[in-house]
Structure formats: structure tokens, C-alpha cells
Amino acid sequence: MSAQNNLRLTARSGYQAHFSWSYLQPRYWGVWLGMLALLILAFVPYRWRDKLAQGLGKIIARKAKKQRRRAQINLRYCFPHWTEARREQVIEQMFVTVTQVMLGIGEIAVRSKSHLQRRSEFSGLEHIRAAKAQGLNIILMVPHGWAIDASGIILHTHGMPMTSMYNPHRNPLVDWLWTITRQRFGGKMHARQNGIKPFLNAVRKGEMGYYLPDEDYGAEASEFVDFFATYKATLPGLNKMAKLAKAAVIPMFPRYNAVRGKYEMEIHPAMSLSDDPVLSARAMNEEIEDFVTPTPEQYVWILRLLKTRKEGEDIYR
């Protein structure tokens, strides 16, 4: 399949990622060089790598003006009581966190199961075990933390392969490399463009679902419910998904703690979801608030989280 067709498929409809000889063309050499750098960094002591990332992250925080502005707007709406200095501090630390996570991608992609397990720590795994003991399938509700992919891959090393939905990358080589990394220990990725049915079918078969709840899909698909100090267009269908998949919904939030050198996964008890879509959506946002408030720099504030407003205005323009 040509690179042109791959690009069309990844951007519009999703596909089963596979290697193409066209990826050896000069247009992709920059990606391969970047991958080589990440593979070298995979074997550099993490404290050295994190120190490098700390410096780079502060530079990126100054240069990424579009992403920084989105984060400023989100934090202004969600934490209006914060001082401007506090918001800027969180934004800078957020860019440091994402740079540390991204420079560690090679480690996640090629290092052994035992190595990754030493680099990680879970709290609340008993909630997953309890749900399994009750014969329930499991949907992990995982907000957009920067360590979200690393935590999923590390979970696979503990014999808990997951199925998840994702938006394919527009660059087909990046999409292929990232997909095989995500699936290296048995996980399964489904393109969002192919709908939710493949995801739910996999959960019904016993695979653990990895569900990201906090993107904005517009007013028609959502309910407007409280989100920190503002409100957010929030998908209300988590309760229906749980019923269709015969699953417990268990919240989990991933963090990268550079001080301890650990990927930390905090797992909460299974949610009690109402049949009322508004209450169900609000319960989901409450879990996100509980996870994010202690460590706001771990959350992906650069997303257009508040894209859909009741009055129709675009706060990001």
C-alpha cells in the first residue's frame, strides 16, 4: 500500500497498522533519526534523561505558544482562584513532565517486562482483582494524563492486556511505530473512526477496556456538567457502555514522578453509575477532579477541553 493511501486511511478511517517499504523513503528519514535518538535514550540512566528533559521542557514551554495559550485558558476557567503566577508555574511543570515522558518512550518501547515493572508502582490494584473475582469485565476510565500510554503498556506486563480506542496519527510511519509499541505485550488498539463496537466486543470477551473520558465531542453527543470551577460538554454514555460490556468501571490515573523515578498508577474503587446521563457524566468528572487536583501538572491541559460552550462562543480564538 502506498504512503499516500496509508496517510488517507490513518487520518480518516483508521486501519490495521502495518509496515510499508515506502517508510524507507527520504521523507521519513527524520522520523527514523528521532526513533534512533529515543532508543539510545532508553539505555541512559533515567535521572540523567529526566534532567535533560527538565531543561528542554522549560524551553518548549516558552516556544509552544499555541499550546501554552490553550493551557492558560483552561486553567483560568477551571481554577479562577489561582494567581497568574500559580497557573504559569503549573504550565511550565506540565511541559517538563511531558518532555520527561516523551524522552522515555524508547524505554517503554524496548526495555524488558522486569525493567518496566521496577520503574512503576500501583496503588489500588485490589479494586481490579475484586471486580474480576465477581466475574465482571473491566473498563478502566483513564483521564488524559501525560503518562497514559506508558501506564497502559506497563499494565500489560502484569498479564492485563487491554483494548483501547485511539485517533490514528496522520504520519503513517509514526502511527505504525506507536501502535506496535502499544501492542508489544498483548494490547489491542481500535481506531476511533471505526466506532465503539470493536472496543465493547473486546471487553465482553474479557479484555480490559482502556477508556479516555475527557475529550469534547460536541453538544449533541454530550451533557453540560460541572468540571472544576466551570462546566464541560461531557460524554454521558459510560453507564450504557458498562451494561453492554457487563463491566465494572474503575477509574485510574497515571503519573510520572521524576523525583522517585516511577510511573505511578492510582486506581480507585469501581464507580456506582446512575441511569441518569447527567449524574453519570458528573460522576466521571468528579473522578477526574479528584485525580488531577493534587498534581495538575500531570494533566493534558493543552487539549481543547472546553471547546463546546452553552452560548456557542469559541474561548480559544
BELRA-V379378 format. One record per pair of residues at least 12 apart in sequence whose ideal C-beta (glycine too) atoms are under 10 Angstrom apart, sorted by sequence separation. I is the first residue (numbers start at 1). GAP is how many residues later the second one is. D is the distance in Angstrom with one decimal. If there is no record, write none. Layout:
<<I	GAP	D> <I	GAP	D>>
//
This chain:
<<6	12	8.8> <41	12	9.3> <72	12	8.8> <75	12	4.5> <107	12	7.6> <128	12	8.1> <140	12	8.5> <152	12	6.7> <166	12	8.6> <179	12	9.6> <190	12	7.5> <199	12	7.9> <221	12	8.0> <222	12	5.5> <223	12	8.1> <253	12	7.4> <254	12	8.1> <271	12	6.0> <304	12	5.9> <74	13	9.5> <75	13	9.1> <142	13	10.0> <166	13	8.1> <214	13	8.6> <220	13	9.4> <221	13	9.7> <222	13	5.7> <223	13	4.6> <252	13	5.9> <253	13	5.1> <271	13	7.8> <1	14	8.8> <6	14	6.1> <175	14	9.8> <188	14	6.2> <219	14	5.9> <221	14	6.4> <222	14	6.8> <223	14	9.8> <252	14	6.8> <253	14	8.3> <5	15	9.2> <72	15	6.4> <75	15	6.5> <104	15	8.8> <140	15	8.2> <149	15	9.3> <196	15	9.5> <218	15	6.6> <221	15	8.5> <222	15	9.6> <251	15	8.6> <252	15	4.8> <253	15	8.3> <271	15	9.4> <6	16	7.5> <71	16	8.2> <72	16	8.0> <75	16	7.1> <148	16	9.5> <166	16	7.8> <175	16	9.5> <216	16	7.0> <217	16	7.3> <221	16	8.4> <251	16	7.3> <252	16	7.3> <271	16	7.0> <1	17	8.0> <3	17	6.6> <5	17	9.5> <6	17	8.8> <71	17	9.6> <74	17	9.7> <149	17	9.2> <216	17	5.1> <217	17	9.3> <218	17	9.9> <250	17	6.3> <251	17	4.3> <288	17	10.0> <2	18	7.7> <3	18	9.7> <4	18	8.7> <164	18	7.7> <214	18	7.9> <215	18	9.6> <216	18	8.3> <217	18	6.1> <250	18	6.9> <251	18	8.3> <1	19	5.9> <3	19	4.1> <71	19	8.2> <72	19	6.7> <75	19	9.5> <164	19	9.9> <188	19	6.7> <215	19	9.7> <216	19	8.9> <250	19	7.4> <251	19	8.5> <268	19	6.5> <1	20	9.9> <2	20	6.1> <3	20	7.4> <68	20	9.1> <71	20	4.9> <140	20	9.3> <142	20	9.6> <162	20	9.3> <187	20	8.5> <192	20	9.8> <214	20	7.8> <215	20	8.0> <250	20	5.1> <251	20	6.5> <1	21	8.1> <70	21	9.9> <71	21	10.0> <162	21	10.0> <168	21	8.9> <186	21	9.0> <187	21	9.2> <189	21	9.4> <213	21	7.7> <214	21	8.7> <248	21	9.3> <249	21	6.3> <250	21	7.3> <3	22	7.0> <69	22	9.9> <138	22	8.7> <140	22	7.1> <142	22	8.7> <161	22	8.7> <188	22	9.8> <213	22	6.6> <248	22	4.1> <249	22	4.6> <268	22	7.5> <68	23	6.1> <71	23	6.7> <139	23	9.7> <162	23	9.7> <164	23	7.0> <166	23	5.4> <168	23	5.3> <187	23	7.9> <192	23	9.4> <247	23	9.3> <248	23	7.9> <249	23	9.2> <268	23	8.1> <3	24	7.6> <67	24	9.2> <68	24	9.2> <71	24	8.7> <138	24	8.9> <139	24	9.8> <140	24	9.0> <161	24	6.7> <162	24	8.5> <163	24	7.0> <164	24	7.6> <165	24	7.7> <166	24	7.5> <167	24	7.5> <168	24	8.3> <211	24	9.7> <213	24	10.0> <249	24	6.3> <266	24	9.3> <3	25	8.1> <160	25	9.4> <161	25	3.5> <162	25	5.1> <163	25	4.5> <164	25	5.9> <165	25	5.1> <166	25	6.7> <167	25	5.5> <168	25	7.5> <192	25	9.9> <213	25	6.9> <248	25	9.8> <266	25	6.7> <68	26	9.4> <156	26	8.8> <159	26	9.0> <160	26	8.9> <161	26	5.2> <162	26	7.6> <163	26	7.7> <164	26	7.1> <165	26	7.3> <166	26	6.6> <167	26	8.0> <168	26	10.0> <61	27	9.0> <64	27	9.8> <67	27	9.6> <68	27	7.9> <120	27	9.6> <128	27	9.2> <156	27	8.5> <157	27	9.5> <158	27	9.2> <159	27	8.5> <160	27	9.4> <161	27	7.2> <162	27	9.5> <163	27	6.6> <165	27	4.8> <211	27	7.6> <67	28	8.3> <132	28	9.5> <153	28	7.1> <156	28	7.6> <157	28	5.5> <164	28	9.9> <165	28	9.4> <182	28	9.7> <242	28	9.4> <266	28	9.5> <122	29	9.1> <149	29	8.0> <153	29	6.3> <156	29	3.4> <157	29	9.3> <165	29	8.5> <242	29	8.4> <266	29	9.6> <61	30	6.5> <62	30	8.7> <120	30	8.2> <125	30	9.6> <128	30	9.7> <152	30	6.9> <153	30	8.9> <155	30	8.7> <156	30	5.4> <165	30	9.0> <211	30	7.5> <243	30	9.0> <61	31	4.8> <64	31	7.0> <67	31	9.6> <119	31	8.9> <120	31	7.6> <150	31	9.9> <153	31	6.9> <154	31	8.7> <156	31	5.3> <165	31	7.1> <211	31	9.9> <242	31	6.2> <249	31	9.6> <264	31	9.3> <60	32	9.7> <61	32	8.8> <63	32	9.5> <122	32	8.8> <128	32	7.4> <149	32	7.9> <153	32	6.4> <155	32	8.4> <209	32	8.1> <239	32	9.0> <241	32	9.5> <243	32	9.2> <251	32	9.6> <61	33	7.9> <62	33	8.8> <120	33	9.8> <121	33	9.7> <122	33	8.4> <125	33	8.3> <149	33	6.4> <152	33	9.6> <153	33	10.0> <165	33	8.3> <209	33	9.5> <238	33	7.9> <239	33	9.9> <240	33	9.2> <251	33	8.3> <58	34	6.2> <61	34	3.8> <64	34	9.8> <116	34	8.4> <120	34	4.7> <153	34	7.1> <165	34	5.3> <239	34	4.0> <249	34	9.3> <253	34	8.4> <264	34	9.3> <57	35	7.7> <58	35	9.4> <60	35	5.1> <61	35	7.5> <119	35	7.8> <120	35	8.9> <125	35	9.3> <152	35	6.6> <163	35	8.0> <164	35	7.4> <238	35	6.1> <239	35	6.7> <240	35	8.9> <249	35	8.6> <251	35	9.5> <252	35	9.4> <253	35	8.2> <57	36	8.3> <59	36	8.8> <60	36	8.7> <122	36	8.2> <163	36	5.9> <209	36	6.8> <211	36	9.7> <213	36	9.5> <239	36	6.2> <251	36	4.3> <255	36	8.8> <57	37	8.5> <58	37	7.0> <61	37	9.7> <116	37	7.3> <117	37	7.1> <120	37	8.3> <152	37	9.9> <163	37	9.2> <239	37	8.6> <240	37	8.6> <250	37	9.9> <251	37	8.2> <253	37	8.5> <254	37	9.4> <57	38	4.5> <58	38	6.5> <60	38	8.2> <61	38	9.0> <116	38	5.2> <120	38	9.1> <163	38	8.9> <164	38	9.2> <203	38	8.3> <207	38	10.0> <209	38	6.7> <211	38	8.0> <213	38	9.0> <239	38	7.6> <242	38	9.4> <249	38	9.3> <253	38	3.7> <257	38	8.7> <54	39	9.6> <56	39	8.9> <57	39	3.5> <60	39	6.2> <108	39	9.6> <163	39	3.8> <203	39	9.3> <208	39	8.9> <238	39	9.2> <251	39	8.1> <252	39	8.5> <253	39	7.5> <255	39	9.4> <256	39	9.9> <56	40	8.5> <57	40	7.3> <59	40	9.0> <116	40	9.2> <117	40	5.7> <162	40	8.9> <163	40	6.6> <200	40	9.9> <204	40	7.7> <205	40	9.6> <209	40	8.9> <236	40	8.8> <237	40	7.5> <239	40	9.0> <240	40	8.7> <251	40	7.2> <255	40	5.9> <54	41	9.9> <55	41	8.8> <57	41	7.0> <58	41	8.7> <108	41	7.3> <109	41	9.9> <113	41	9.0> <116	41	5.4> <117	41	7.3> <161	41	9.8> <162	41	9.3> <196	41	8.6> <200	41	6.5> <203	41	8.6> <204	41	5.3> <209	41	9.8> <236	41	3.5> <239	41	4.6> <253	41	9.8> <256	41	10.0> <257	41	9.0> <53	42	9.7> <54	42	5.2> <57	42	3.6> <60	42	9.8> <108	42	4.9> <115	42	9.3> <116	42	9.7> <163	42	8.9> <199	42	8.6> <200	42	9.9> <203	42	4.1> <204	42	6.6> <208	42	9.1> <210	42	8.8> <235	42	9.3> <236	42	6.9> <238	42	5.7> <239	42	9.3> <253	42	8.7> <255	42	9.3> <256	42	7.3> <53	43	6.8> <54	43	9.6> <56	43	5.1> <57	43	7.0> <104	43	9.0> <107	43	8.6> <108	43	9.6> <113	43	8.7> <114	43	8.3> <164	43	9.6> <201	43	9.6> <202	43	8.9> <203	43	8.4> <204	43	8.2> <234	43	9.4> <236	43	9.0> <237	43	8.0> <238	43	7.7> <255	43	4.7> <53	44	8.8> <55	44	8.8> <56	44	9.2> <57	44	9.9> <101	44	9.1> <102	44	8.3> <105	44	8.0> <108	44	9.7> <109	44	8.4> <113	44	4.2> <163	44	4.5> <164	44	9.3> <165	44	8.9> <166	44	9.4> <200	44	5.5> <201	44	8.6> <203	44	5.7> <234	44	9.1> <236	44	5.6> <237	44	8.8> <239	44	9.0> <254	44	7.8> <255	44	9.6> <53	45	8.9> <54	45	7.6> <57	45	9.3> <101	45	4.8> <105	45	7.8> <108	45	5.4> <112	45	8.7> <113	45	8.6> <161	45	9.8> <162	45	6.3> <163	45	7.3> <164	45	7.2> <165	45	8.3> <167	45	10.0> <196	45	7.4> <200	45	5.1> <235	45	9.5> <236	45	4.3> <238	45	8.2> <239	45	9.6> <253	45	7.6> <50	46	8.9> <53	46	4.2> <54	46	7.2> <56	46	9.4> <57	46	9.3> <100	46	8.4> <101	46	5.5> <104	46	7.1> <108	46	7.7> <113	46	9.8> <161	46	6.2> <162	46	4.5> <163	46	5.9> <164	46	3.8> <165	46	7.6> <166	46	8.6> <199	46	8.7> <234	46	9.1> <235	46	6.9> <236	46	9.3> <238	46	5.8> <253	46	8.8> <50	47	10.0> <52	47	8.6> <53	47	4.1> <56	47	7.7> <99	47	9.3> <100	47	9.2> <101	47	9.1> <160	47	9.2> <161	47	7.1> <162	47	6.8> <163	47	6.8> <164	47	7.5> <165	47	7.6> <197	47	9.5> <200	47	8.9> <234	47	4.1> <52	48	9.0> <53	48	8.3> <97	48	9.0> <98	48	4.7> <101	48	8.4> <105	48	9.9> <160	48	5.6> <162	48	4.4> <163	48	9.7> <164	48	7.7> <167	48	9.1> <196	48	9.2> <233	48	9.3> <234	48	7.7> <236	48	8.5> <50	49	9.0> <51	49	9.4> <53	49	7.7> <97	49	5.3> <98	49	9.3> <101	49	6.5> <161	49	10.0> <162	49	9.7> <232	49	8.8> <235	49	8.0> <49	50	10.0> <50	50	5.0> <53	50	4.7> <97	50	8.2> <234	50	6.5> <49	51	7.6> <50	51	9.9> <52	51	6.9> <53	51	8.1> <95	51	9.8> <231	51	9.9> <234	51	5.9> <94	52	7.6> <156	52	9.5> <225	52	9.3> <50	53	7.9> <155	53	7.6> <223	53	9.6> <225	53	6.0> <232	53	6.6> <46	54	8.7> <49	54	5.5> <50	54	8.1> <223	54	5.5> <224	54	8.6> <225	54	8.6> <227	54	9.6> <231	54	9.1> <234	54	9.4> <49	55	6.6> <155	55	8.2> <222	55	9.4> <223	55	5.1> <225	55	9.2> <226	55	9.5> <227	55	8.9> <152	56	9.5> <223	56	9.4> <225	56	4.7> <226	56	6.2> <232	56	9.3> <46	57	9.4> <49	57	9.4> <223	57	8.4> <224	57	8.7> <225	57	4.4> <227	57	9.8> <228	57	8.3> <46	58	7.0> <49	58	8.2> <152	58	5.5> <223	58	4.6> <225	58	9.2> <227	58	4.9> <44	59	8.9> <151	59	9.2> <222	59	7.6> <223	59	8.2> <225	59	8.5> <226	59	6.5> <227	59	9.4> <44	60	9.8> <139	60	9.2> <225	60	5.9> <226	60	8.4> <228	60	8.7> <229	60	10.0> <41	61	9.9> <42	61	9.4> <46	61	7.4> <139	61	9.0> <149	61	9.7> <225	61	9.4> <227	61	7.6> <228	61	6.0> <41	62	5.5> <42	62	7.8> <44	62	9.2> <148	62	8.5> <227	62	7.5> <41	63	7.4> <42	63	8.2> <43	63	8.2> <44	63	8.9> <137	63	9.6> <226	63	8.8> <38	64	8.3> <41	64	8.5> <42	64	3.4> <43	64	8.1> <139	64	6.1> <148	64	7.3> <228	64	8.2> <38	65	7.2> <41	65	5.3> <42	65	4.3> <137	65	9.6> <138	65	7.6> <228	65	8.2> <37	66	8.8> <38	66	8.5> <39	66	9.5> <40	66	7.4> <41	66	7.4> <42	66	8.2> <137	66	5.2> <38	67	5.4> <39	67	4.7> <42	67	7.1> <43	67	8.7> <137	67	6.4> <142	67	9.7> <145	67	9.9> <38	68	3.5> <39	68	9.3> <42	68	5.4> <43	68	8.2> <109	68	8.1> <137	68	8.4> <138	68	9.0> <140	68	6.2> <141	68	9.0> <142	68	5.9> <144	68	6.1> <213	68	9.0> <228	68	9.7> <37	69	8.0> <38	69	8.5> <42	69	6.1> <109	69	8.9> <116	69	8.9> <137	69	6.4> <138	69	8.9> <139	69	7.6> <140	69	6.5> <141	69	9.1> <142	69	6.7> <143	69	7.3> <144	69	8.7> <35	70	9.1> <36	70	9.1> <38	70	9.6> <39	70	7.6> <137	70	8.2> <138	70	4.8> <139	70	3.9> <140	70	5.4> <141	70	5.5> <142	70	5.9> <143	70	6.5> <144	70	5.6> <214	70	8.1> <34	71	9.9> <35	71	7.7> <38	71	7.3> <39	71	6.3> <109	71	8.5> <110	71	8.7> <113	71	9.9> <137	71	7.8> <138	71	6.8> <139	71	8.1> <140	71	6.6> <141	71	8.3> <142	71	7.7> <143	71	5.3> <144	71	7.7> <213	71	5.2> <214	71	8.0> <34	72	9.9> <38	72	9.1> <105	72	9.6> <109	72	4.4> <113	72	7.1> <137	72	7.6> <138	72	9.7> <139	72	5.3> <140	72	9.7> <141	72	5.4> <142	72	9.4> <213	72	8.4> <233	72	9.4> <42	73	9.7> <46	73	7.3> <105	73	8.6> <108	73	6.8> <109	73	9.4> <141	73	9.5> <211	73	9.8> <232	73	6.5> <233	73	8.1> <35	74	8.6> <108	74	9.3> <110	74	8.7> <132	74	9.4> <139	74	9.9> <213	74	8.4> <214	74	6.0> <232	74	6.0> <233	74	7.4> <234	74	9.8> <106	75	9.4> <109	75	7.2> <213	75	7.3> <230	75	9.5> <231	75	8.2> <232	75	9.2> <233	75	3.9> <105	76	7.4> <108	76	8.8> <132	76	9.2> <230	76	6.6> <232	76	8.2> <233	76	8.2> <131	77	9.8> <228	77	9.8> <231	77	9.9> <232	77	9.6> <233	77	8.9> <214	78	9.6> <227	78	7.8> <228	78	9.9> <231	78	8.6> <227	79	7.8> <230	79	9.4> <231	79	7.6> <128	80	7.9> <224	84	8.2> <214	85	8.9> <215	85	10.0> <224	85	8.8> <230	85	9.7> <214	86	8.6> <222	86	6.8> <224	86	6.0> <216	87	8.0> <221	87	9.5> <212	88	9.9> <215	88	7.0> <216	88	6.3> <220	88	9.4> <214	89	7.8> <215	89	8.7> <216	89	6.3> <218	89	8.0> <219	89	5.2> <215	90	7.9> <216	90	7.1> <217	90	9.2> <218	90	5.5> <219	90	9.0> <214	91	6.6> <216	91	4.3> <217	91	8.3> <219	91	8.2> <215	92	9.0> <216	92	5.3> <216	93	10.0> <219	93	8.7> <141	97	7.0> <155	97	8.7> <139	99	7.8> <155	99	9.5> <141	100	9.9> <152	100	9.5> <154	100	8.8> <141	101	9.7> <151	101	7.5> <139	102	6.5> <151	102	8.7> <152	102	8.0> <139	103	6.3> <151	103	3.4> <138	104	9.8> <148	104	9.5> <150	104	6.9> <151	104	8.5> <137	105	8.8> <148	105	8.9> <149	105	8.6> <151	105	9.0> <136	106	9.2> <139	106	6.4> <147	106	9.1> <148	106	5.3> <150	106	7.3> <138	107	8.9> <140	107	9.7> <145	107	9.3> <147	107	4.0> <137	108	5.3> <139	108	4.7> <140	108	9.7> <141	108	5.5> <142	108	9.5> <143	108	8.0> <145	108	5.6> <146	108	7.9> <147	108	5.9> <136	109	9.3> <137	109	5.4> <138	109	5.7> <139	109	7.3> <140	109	8.1> <141	109	6.9> <142	109	7.7> <143	109	8.6> <144	109	9.7> <145	109	4.5> <146	109	8.3> <147	109	4.4> <154	109	6.0> <136	110	6.7> <137	110	3.9> <138	110	5.7> <139	110	5.0> <140	110	5.6> <141	110	4.8> <142	110	5.1> <143	110	5.9> <144	110	9.6> <145	110	6.2> <146	110	6.6> <147	110	9.3> <153	110	9.5> <155	110	7.4> <135	111	8.6> <136	111	6.0> <137	111	7.4> <138	111	8.1> <139	111	7.3> <140	111	7.6> <141	111	7.0> <142	111	7.0> <143	111	8.8> <145	111	8.3> <154	111	7.5> <136	112	4.5> <138	112	6.0> <139	112	10.0> <140	112	4.9> <141	112	9.4> <142	112	6.9> <151	112	5.9> <136	113	9.8> <150	113	5.4> <151	113	8.5> <152	113	9.4> <134	114	7.6> <136	114	9.6> <151	114	5.0> <150	115	9.6> <151	115	9.9> <131	116	8.2> <132	116	8.9> <147	116	5.6> <131	117	4.0> <147	117	8.1> <130	118	8.6> <131	118	9.3> <147	118	8.4> <131	119	6.4> <145	119	9.9> <128	120	8.7> <130	120	9.4> <145	120	9.5> <127	121	8.4> <145	121	9.7> <128	122	6.1> <127	123	5.5> <142	123	9.1> <127	124	9.0> <128	124	8.7> <127	125	9.0> <140	125	9.6> <142	125	9.9> <124	126	8.4> <124	127	9.2> <125	127	9.9> <140	127	8.0> <141	127	8.9> <124	128	7.8> <123	129	10.0> <141	129	9.9> <122	130	9.0> <141	130	7.2> <139	131	9.7> <138	132	8.5> <139	132	9.6> <120	134	9.4> <121	134	9.8> <136	134	8.1> <120	136	9.9> <121	136	8.5> <134	136	9.2> <119	137	9.7> <35	138	9.1> <131	138	9.4> <35	139	9.2> <38	139	9.8> <121	139	8.0> <128	139	6.6> <130	139	8.4> <131	139	5.8> <31	140	6.9> <34	140	9.1> <125	140	8.4> <127	140	5.4> <130	140	7.8> <30	141	10.0> <32	141	8.0> <119	141	9.9> <121	141	4.9> <122	141	9.4> <123	141	7.4> <124	141	8.0> <126	141	8.4> <127	141	6.8> <143	141	9.0> <31	142	5.1> <35	142	6.5> <119	142	6.9> <120	142	6.3> <121	142	7.3> <122	142	7.9> <123	142	7.3> <124	142	6.3> <125	142	6.2> <127	142	5.1> <128	142	9.1> <141	142	9.9> <143	142	9.5> <28	143	8.1> <30	143	9.8> <31	143	6.1> <34	143	9.8> <118	143	9.5> <119	143	6.4> <120	143	4.3> <121	143	5.3> <122	143	4.8> <123	143	5.3> <124	143	3.1> <126	143	9.2> <127	143	6.2> <141	143	6.6> <27	144	9.5> <28	144	8.9> <118	144	9.1> <119	144	6.0> <120	144	7.5> <121	144	7.3> <122	144	8.2> <123	144	6.5> <124	144	6.3> <143	144	7.7> <144	144	8.9> <28	145	4.9> <32	145	9.3> <120	145	7.0> <121	145	9.6> <122	145	6.6> <123	145	9.6> <124	145	7.7> <143	145	4.7> <27	146	9.0> <28	146	9.1> <31	146	7.6> <117	146	10.0> <141	146	6.7> <142	146	10.0> <143	146	9.5> <145	146	7.7> <82	147	9.7> <116	147	8.1> <141	147	8.8> <145	147	8.2> <23	148	9.9> <25	148	9.5> <80	148	9.2> <81	148	7.4> <143	148	6.0> <144	148	9.6> <23	149	7.5> <24	149	9.5> <78	149	6.9> <79	149	6.6> <80	149	5.5> <142	149	9.4> <143	149	6.9> <22	150	8.4> <23	150	4.6> <77	150	8.7> <78	150	3.6> <79	150	6.4> <80	150	8.3> <145	150	8.7> <148	150	9.8> <14	151	9.2> <17	151	7.9> <22	151	8.7> <23	151	10.0> <77	151	7.7> <78	151	5.7> <79	151	9.5> <146	151	8.6> <147	151	7.2> <14	152	8.5> <17	152	9.6> <20	152	7.1> <77	152	7.0> <78	152	5.8> <104	152	7.7> <146	152	6.1> <148	152	8.2> <14	153	8.4> <15	153	7.3> <19	153	10.0> <20	153	8.2> <23	153	7.3> <74	153	9.9> <75	153	9.2> <76	153	9.6> <77	153	4.3> <101	153	9.4> <145	153	4.9> <146	153	7.8> <14	154	5.3> <18	154	9.5> <19	154	9.1> <23	154	9.1> <74	154	9.1> <76	154	9.3> <77	154	9.1> <78	154	9.1> <101	154	9.9> <104	154	9.9> <144	154	9.6> <145	154	6.1> <146	154	6.3> <13	155	8.5> <17	155	8.1> <77	155	9.3> <101	155	5.3> <108	155	8.8> <143	155	9.4> <144	155	6.6> <145	155	7.0> <11	156	9.3> <12	156	8.8> <17	156	9.9> <20	156	7.8> <74	156	9.0> <100	156	5.9> <143	156	7.0> <144	156	4.1> <10	157	9.3> <11	157	6.9> <15	157	8.9> <19	157	6.2> <100	157	9.9> <101	157	9.5> <143	157	8.5> <144	157	9.2> <10	158	3.9> <11	158	8.6> <12	158	9.8> <17	158	5.8> <18	158	6.7> <19	158	9.6> <97	158	8.5> <98	158	9.1> <100	158	5.5> <144	158	9.7> <9	159	7.8> <10	159	6.3> <11	159	4.9> <17	159	4.5> <97	159	6.1> <104	159	8.8> <144	159	6.5> <10	160	6.3> <11	160	9.4> <15	160	8.7> <17	160	8.6> <97	160	9.5> <7	161	9.9> <10	161	7.8> <11	161	9.0> <14	161	9.5> <15	161	10.0> <17	161	8.3> <18	161	9.1> <19	161	8.8> <97	161	7.6> <144	161	8.5> <6	162	9.7> <7	162	9.9> <8	162	10.0> <10	162	5.2> <17	162	3.8> <18	162	9.3> <96	162	7.9> <101	162	8.8> <7	163	6.6> <9	163	7.8> <10	163	9.9> <16	163	8.7> <17	163	6.8> <7	164	7.6> <8	164	9.3> <10	164	9.0> <11	164	9.3> <15	164	9.9> <6	165	9.2> <7	165	5.6> <10	165	4.9> <17	165	9.5> <93	165	10.0> <6	166	3.6> <7	166	10.0> <9	166	9.3> <10	166	8.9> <17	166	8.5> <5	167	8.9> <6	167	8.4> <3	168	9.5> <4	168	9.4> <7	168	9.3> <3	169	6.2> <6	169	8.0> <10	169	9.8> <2	170	9.8> <3	170	8.2> <6	170	8.3> <1	171	9.0> <17	172	7.7> <16	173	9.3> <16	174	9.9> <17	174	9.3> <14	175	9.1> <16	175	8.9> <14	176	7.5> <15	176	6.9> <14	177	2.1> <13	178	7.1> <14	178	6.9> <15	178	9.2> <12	179	9.7> <14	179	4.2> <15	179	8.9> <13	180	4.9> <14	180	4.9> <10	181	8.1> <12	181	6.7> <13	181	7.3> <14	181	9.4> <9	182	8.9> <11	182	9.0> <10	183	9.3> <9	184	9.3> <14	184	9.7> <101	197	9.5> <97	198	9.0> <98	199	9.2> <97	200	5.3> <98	200	9.4> <96	201	7.7> <97	201	6.1> <93	202	9.3> <94	202	7.7> <95	202	8.8> <97	202	9.3> <98	202	7.9> <93	203	8.6> <94	203	4.5> <97	203	9.9> <54	204	7.6> <93	204	3.9> <94	204	7.7> <98	204	8.5> <53	205	8.1> <90	205	9.6> <91	205	9.4> <92	205	8.4> <93	205	9.1> <94	205	7.5> <50	206	8.9> <90	206	5.1> <91	206	8.1> <94	206	8.2> <51	207	9.0> <89	207	9.8> <90	207	5.3> <94	207	6.1> <95	207	9.0> <50	208	4.7> <89	208	8.6> <90	208	10.0> <94	208	7.9> <49	209	9.7> <50	209	9.3> <87	209	9.3> <90	209	9.2> <86	210	9.5> <91	210	7.1> <47	211	8.4> <50	211	7.5> <78	211	9.0> <90	211	7.8> <91	211	9.0> <46	212	8.4> <47	214	6.6> <78	214	8.9> <79	214	9.2> <82	214	9.4> <87	214	9.6> <46	215	5.3> <78	215	9.9> <45	216	9.3> <46	216	9.7> <79	217	7.8> <78	218	8.7> <75	221	7.7> <78	221	9.7> <78	223	8.5> <75	224	9.8> <74	225	9.1> <74	226	9.6> <75	226	6.2> <74	227	4.8> <78	227	8.3> <71	228	9.5> <73	228	9.1> <74	228	8.1> <77	228	8.9> <78	228	8.2> <71	229	9.0> <72	229	8.6> <74	229	7.8> <77	229	5.9> <71	230	4.0> <72	230	10.0> <74	230	8.5> <70	231	7.2> <71	231	5.2> <73	231	9.2> <74	231	5.5> <70	232	5.0> <71	232	9.0> <73	232	9.3> <74	232	6.3> <77	232	9.9> <67	233	9.9> <68	233	9.5> <69	233	9.2> <70	233	7.2> <73	233	7.5> <67	234	8.8> <68	234	7.8> <70	234	6.5> <71	234	9.8> <67	235	4.1> <70	235	8.5> <66	236	8.5> <67	236	9.4> <70	236	9.5> <70	237	10.0> <64	238	7.9> <77	238	7.3> <76	239	9.2> <74	241	9.0> <73	242	5.8> <74	242	9.1> <73	243	6.1> <70	245	9.6> <70	246	6.1> <69	247	7.7> <66	250	9.4>>
//
